[in-house]
């Protein structure tokens, strides 16, 4: 026999879990990215070639003449390894989606 209280409780748990995954988890992941070794590293250095583009994280629009393709990501990885070590690079790759959304490489015309 199915207990309706258990079913209602399971439903509530499922709703809260879905809400967490959809709304809260991305915010937590982004905060982890911003407090991680890579982000701390990249903020220390004035880098002419790369710039932070925080507006792209939420609206997913990139700046004109600015992108971070695979080559740019590798260059940024090399820079991070050289200046801040492997931990920063590992952190960068764990948050690749956020890196691509918030850091871009200037394209010279």
Secondary structure as the mmCIF struct_conf table of DSSP 4:
data_model
#
loop_
_struct_conf.conf_type_id
_struct_conf.id
_struct_conf.beg_label_comp_id
_struct_conf.beg_label_asym_id
_struct_conf.beg_label_seq_id
_struct_conf.end_label_comp_id
_struct_conf.end_label_asym_id
_struct_conf.end_label_seq_id
HELX_RH_AL_P HELX_RH_AL_P1 UNK A 4 UNK A 19
HELX_RH_PI_P HELX_RH_PI_P1 UNK A 20 UNK A 24
HELX_RH_AL_P HELX_RH_AL_P2 UNK A 25 UNK A 34
TURN_TY1_P TURN_TY1_P1 UNK A 35 UNK A 35
BEND BEND1 UNK A 36 UNK A 36
HELX_RH_AL_P HELX_RH_AL_P3 UNK A 37 UNK A 44
BEND BEND2 UNK A 45 UNK A 45
BEND BEND3 UNK A 48 UNK A 49
STRN STRN1 UNK A 50 UNK A 52
TURN_TY1_P TURN_TY1_P2 UNK A 54 UNK A 54
HELX_RH_AL_P HELX_RH_AL_P4 UNK A 55 UNK A 59
HELX_LH_PP_P HELX_LH_PP_P1 UNK A 61 UNK A 63
TURN_TY1_P TURN_TY1_P3 UNK A 64 UNK A 65
STRN STRN2 UNK A 66 UNK A 67
HELX_RH_AL_P HELX_RH_AL_P5 UNK A 70 UNK A 84
HELX_RH_AL_P HELX_RH_AL_P6 UNK A 86 UNK A 94
TURN_TY1_P TURN_TY1_P4 UNK A 95 UNK A 95
HELX_RH_AL_P HELX_RH_AL_P7 UNK A 96 UNK A 102
STRN STRN3 UNK A 103 UNK A 106
HELX_LH_PP_P HELX_LH_PP_P2 UNK A 107 UNK A 108
#
